[in-house]
Amino acid sequence: MRQAFDIYRRLLGVQIRSQLQYRVSFSFDLFSAILVTATEFAALALVFERFEQIGGWTLGEVAFLFGLLEISFGIMDMVFGGFDPQDFGASVRHGSFDQIMLRPAHLLTQVLGSQFALRRLGRIVFGAGVLLFAVTVTQLDWTLAKVLYLPLVVTGMVLFFGGLYIVGSTITFWTVESIEAINILTYGGSYLISYPMHIYQNWLRRIFTYLVPAIFLNYYPVLYFLDKPDPFGFPAFAPFLSPLVGVASFVAALAFWRFGVKHYQSTGS
């Protein structure tokens, strides 16, 4: 374990130094990431300019959902960039993954350390700014329990979406190309939970409650943080399932990854 961590640390060091070599390019990438996220939030704010509320939620309350999601997804996209299904599928197709398997180092560590896009910091920083805005305008009543639970919610979402990345990458062992269904769950799922879940139709909400339990990642914790009532009547512990859902999803994804590696056959490229 110590050796794997040391290798991962060295790989990250190489990634960071290489990206900072071209500071102007890095600055533009960082600014672009902030601009994209800012544009998305501006579009959200314009909706509230017209309708004032969405499903009874104010801009500040929805901004809490949005900011928390942006921080979490930004961290996940930075840490698990090596498992991005599209890029990983290309490495399988071109035979690069075969080279990784031949190296005398932990496979998971190598893939995790193969990409670490610092430009994702732009999304994280802007998400933190939106979250700070939400906390300010909603006049959130912070307690010690809420302060301690907030990073656990972020961790739960990072692990959940990171697990989806791993599942999507593993599927490319058989399909070679990445499949759009994973993008629906990752990017589509992240977009979906940045809004209050009760505004969606019942069939869609059931999918993201019982099939893909994303409702417990962001929506229910924010109900707890904002002291809002539960419109669906779930048990009182529902807001605290986010870390559990994240860990369970990640463990299942790792098991699927090990299965995929065990049955991996090279494309011959």
C-alpha positions as CSV (number, residue, x, y, z in Angstrom):
1,M,0.0,0.0,0.0
2,R,2.8,2.4,0.9
3,Q,4.6,1.7,-2.4
4,A,1.4,2.2,-4.4
5,F,0.8,5.6,-2.7
6,D,4.4,6.6,-3.4
7,I,4.1,5.7,-7.0
8,Y,0.8,7.6,-7.2
9,R,2.4,10.7,-5.6
10,R,5.2,10.6,-8.1
11,L,2.9,10.3,-11.0
12,L,0.8,13.2,-9.8
13,G,4.0,15.2,-9.4
14,V,4.9,14.6,-13.0
15,Q,1.4,15.5,-14.2
16,I,1.4,18.8,-12.2
17,R,4.9,19.9,-13.3
18,S,4.2,19.1,-16.9
19,Q,1.0,21.2,-16.9
20,L,2.6,24.1,-15.1
21,Q,5.4,24.3,-17.6
22,Y,3.1,26.2,-20.0
23,R,1.6,28.7,-17.6
24,V,-0.2,30.8,-20.2
25,S,-1.9,27.7,-21.6
26,F,-2.7,26.5,-18.1
27,S,-4.2,29.9,-17.2
28,F,-6.4,29.9,-20.3
29,D,-7.6,26.3,-19.5
30,L,-8.4,27.4,-15.9
31,F,-10.2,30.5,-17.1
32,S,-12.2,28.4,-19.7
33,A,-13.3,25.9,-17.0
34,I,-14.5,28.8,-14.8
35,L,-16.3,30.5,-17.7
36,V,-18.2,27.3,-18.7
37,T,-19.4,26.8,-15.1
38,A,-20.2,30.5,-14.7
39,T,-22.3,30.3,-17.9
40,E,-24.2,27.4,-16.6
41,F,-24.9,29.2,-13.3
42,A,-25.9,32.4,-15.2
43,A,-28.4,30.4,-17.2
44,L,-29.8,29.1,-13.9
45,A,-30.0,32.6,-12.5
46,L,-31.9,33.8,-15.6
47,V,-34.6,31.2,-15.0
48,F,-35.1,32.6,-11.5
49,E,-35.1,36.1,-12.9
50,R,-38.2,35.1,-14.8
51,F,-40.0,32.7,-12.5
52,E,-38.5,33.6,-9.0
53,Q,-38.9,30.0,-7.7
54,I,-38.5,26.4,-9.0
55,G,-40.7,23.9,-7.2
56,G,-40.8,26.3,-4.2
57,W,-37.1,26.7,-4.0
58,T,-35.3,30.0,-4.2
59,L,-32.2,30.8,-6.2
60,G,-30.1,30.6,-3.0
61,E,-31.4,27.1,-2.2
62,V,-30.9,25.8,-5.7
63,A,-27.4,27.4,-5.7
64,F,-26.6,25.2,-2.7
65,L,-27.4,22.1,-4.8
66,F,-25.5,23.5,-7.7
67,G,-22.4,24.6,-5.8
68,L,-22.1,21.4,-3.8
69,L,-22.4,19.3,-7.0
70,E,-19.8,21.4,-8.9
71,I,-17.3,21.0,-6.1
72,S,-17.8,17.3,-5.9
73,F,-17.9,16.6,-9.7
74,G,-14.9,18.8,-10.2
75,I,-12.8,16.9,-7.7
76,M,-14.0,13.6,-9.2
77,D,-13.1,14.7,-12.7
78,M,-9.7,15.7,-11.6
79,V,-8.9,12.7,-9.5
80,F,-10.5,10.0,-11.7
81,G,-9.5,11.6,-15.0
82,G,-7.5,8.5,-16.0
83,F,-10.8,6.6,-15.9
84,D,-12.7,8.9,-18.2
85,P,-14.4,6.2,-20.4
86,Q,-13.8,8.1,-23.7
87,D,-10.0,8.5,-23.1
88,F,-9.7,5.1,-21.5
89,G,-11.5,3.5,-24.4
90,A,-8.9,5.1,-26.7
91,S,-6.0,3.6,-24.7
92,V,-7.6,0.1,-25.0
93,R,-8.2,0.6,-28.7
94,H,-4.6,1.8,-29.3
95,G,-2.9,-0.8,-27.1
96,S,-1.7,1.7,-24.5
97,F,-3.5,-0.2,-21.7
98,D,-1.5,-3.3,-22.6
99,Q,1.7,-1.4,-21.9
100,I,0.4,-0.3,-18.5
101,M,-0.5,-3.9,-17.6
102,L,3.1,-4.9,-18.3
103,R,4.7,-2.5,-15.9
104,P,5.6,-3.7,-12.4
105,A,3.3,-1.4,-10.6
106,H,-0.3,-1.5,-9.2
107,L,-2.6,-1.2,-12.2
108,L,-5.2,1.0,-10.5
109,T,-2.6,3.3,-9.2
110,Q,-1.1,3.8,-12.7
111,V,-4.5,4.6,-14.3
112,L,-5.4,7.0,-11.5
113,G,-2.1,8.8,-11.9
114,S,-2.2,8.8,-15.7
115,Q,-4.3,12.0,-15.8
116,F,-4.7,14.8,-13.3
117,A,-6.2,17.8,-15.0
118,L,-5.4,20.9,-12.9
119,R,-7.8,23.0,-15.0
120,R,-10.6,21.3,-13.1
121,L,-9.7,23.6,-10.2
122,G,-11.6,26.3,-12.0
123,R,-14.8,24.3,-11.7
124,I,-14.1,23.5,-8.1
125,V,-13.3,27.2,-7.2
126,F,-16.3,28.5,-8.9
127,G,-18.5,25.9,-7.3
128,A,-17.1,26.9,-3.9
129,G,-18.0,30.5,-4.7
130,V,-21.6,29.5,-5.6
131,L,-21.9,27.5,-2.4
132,L,-20.6,30.5,-0.4
133,F,-23.2,32.7,-2.1
134,A,-25.9,30.1,-1.3
135,V,-24.9,30.0,2.4
136,T,-25.0,33.8,2.6
137,V,-28.3,34.4,0.9
138,T,-30.1,31.5,2.7
139,Q,-28.7,32.5,6.1
140,L,-28.1,28.9,6.8
141,D,-28.1,27.9,10.4
142,W,-24.8,26.0,10.8
143,T,-24.4,23.4,13.5
144,L,-21.3,21.4,14.3
145,A,-23.0,18.3,12.8
146,K,-23.7,20.1,9.5
147,V,-20.1,21.4,9.3
148,L,-18.7,17.8,9.9
149,Y,-21.2,16.3,7.5
150,L,-20.6,18.6,4.5
151,P,-17.2,17.0,3.5
152,L,-18.7,13.5,3.8
153,V,-21.4,14.5,1.3
154,V,-18.7,15.8,-1.1
155,T,-16.8,12.5,-0.6
156,G,-19.9,10.5,-1.3
157,M,-20.5,12.2,-4.6
158,V,-16.9,12.0,-5.6
159,L,-16.9,8.2,-5.0
160,F,-20.2,7.7,-6.7
161,F,-19.3,9.4,-9.9
162,G,-15.8,8.1,-9.8
163,G,-17.3,4.6,-9.6
164,L,-19.4,5.4,-12.7
165,Y,-16.2,6.4,-14.5
166,I,-14.5,3.1,-13.5
167,V,-17.6,1.1,-14.7
168,G,-17.6,3.0,-18.0
169,S,-13.9,2.3,-18.5
170,T,-14.3,-1.4,-17.6
171,I,-17.1,-1.8,-20.2
172,T,-14.6,-0.7,-22.9
173,F,-12.8,-4.0,-22.4
174,W,-15.6,-5.6,-24.3
175,T,-17.0,-2.7,-26.4
176,V,-13.6,-1.0,-27.1
177,E,-15.5,2.3,-27.6
178,S,-17.1,4.1,-24.7
179,I,-20.9,3.9,-24.5
180,E,-23.2,7.0,-24.2
181,A,-25.2,5.4,-21.4
182,I,-22.4,6.1,-19.0
183,N,-22.3,9.8,-20.1
184,I,-26.0,9.9,-19.4
185,L,-25.4,8.7,-15.8
186,T,-22.3,10.8,-15.2
187,Y,-22.8,14.2,-16.9
188,G,-26.6,13.8,-17.2
189,G,-26.9,12.5,-13.6
190,S,-24.8,15.4,-12.3
191,Y,-26.9,17.9,-14.2
192,L,-30.1,16.3,-12.9
193,I,-29.2,16.4,-9.2
194,S,-28.2,20.1,-9.4
195,Y,-31.9,20.8,-9.3
196,P,-34.5,19.9,-6.7
197,M,-35.5,16.3,-7.4
198,H,-39.2,16.9,-6.7
199,I,-39.6,18.9,-9.9
200,Y,-39.1,15.9,-12.1
201,Q,-41.8,13.4,-13.2
202,N,-42.4,10.3,-11.1
203,W,-40.8,7.8,-13.6
204,L,-37.6,9.8,-13.9
205,R,-37.4,10.3,-10.1
206,R,-37.9,6.6,-9.5
207,I,-35.0,5.7,-11.8
208,F,-32.7,8.0,-9.9
209,T,-34.0,6.8,-6.5
210,Y,-34.2,3.0,-6.8
211,L,-32.2,2.1,-9.9
212,V,-29.5,4.8,-9.6
213,P,-29.8,6.2,-6.0
214,A,-28.5,9.7,-7.0
215,I,-31.4,11.3,-5.0
216,F,-29.5,10.6,-1.8
217,L,-26.2,12.1,-2.9
218,N,-27.2,15.8,-3.1
219,Y,-30.9,16.4,-2.7
220,Y,-31.5,14.8,0.6
221,P,-28.3,16.1,2.3
222,V,-29.3,19.6,1.1
223,L,-32.8,19.2,2.6
224,Y,-30.9,18.5,5.9
225,F,-28.6,21.5,5.5
226,L,-31.4,23.9,4.7
227,D,-33.8,22.4,7.3
228,K,-36.4,21.8,4.6
229,P,-39.2,19.1,4.9
230,D,-39.0,15.9,3.0
231,P,-41.7,15.9,0.3
232,F,-41.5,12.1,-0.3
233,G,-41.7,10.8,3.3
234,F,-38.5,8.8,3.4
235,P,-37.1,7.7,6.7
236,A,-35.4,10.3,8.9
237,F,-32.0,8.7,8.1
238,A,-32.3,9.4,4.3
239,P,-30.3,12.6,4.3
240,F,-27.4,10.7,5.8
241,L,-27.1,8.0,3.1
242,S,-24.9,10.0,0.8
243,P,-21.5,8.7,2.1
244,L,-22.9,5.1,2.2
245,V,-24.3,5.3,-1.3
246,G,-20.9,6.7,-2.5
247,V,-18.8,4.0,-0.8
248,A,-21.1,1.1,-1.8
249,S,-21.1,2.3,-5.5
250,F,-17.3,2.7,-5.5
251,V,-16.7,-0.8,-4.0
252,A,-19.1,-2.3,-6.5
253,A,-17.3,-0.5,-9.3
254,L,-13.9,-1.8,-8.1
255,A,-15.2,-5.3,-8.0
256,F,-16.4,-4.9,-11.6
257,W,-13.0,-3.5,-12.6
258,R,-11.2,-6.5,-11.1
259,F,-13.6,-8.8,-13.0
260,G,-12.9,-6.9,-16.3
261,V,-9.2,-6.9,-15.8
262,K,-9.3,-10.6,-15.2
263,H,-11.1,-11.3,-18.4
264,Y,-9.4,-8.6,-20.5
265,Q,-8.2,-9.5,-24.0
266,S,-6.0,-7.2,-26.0
267,T,-7.3,-5.6,-29.2
268,G,-4.0,-6.6,-30.8
269,S,-3.2,-2.9,-31.6
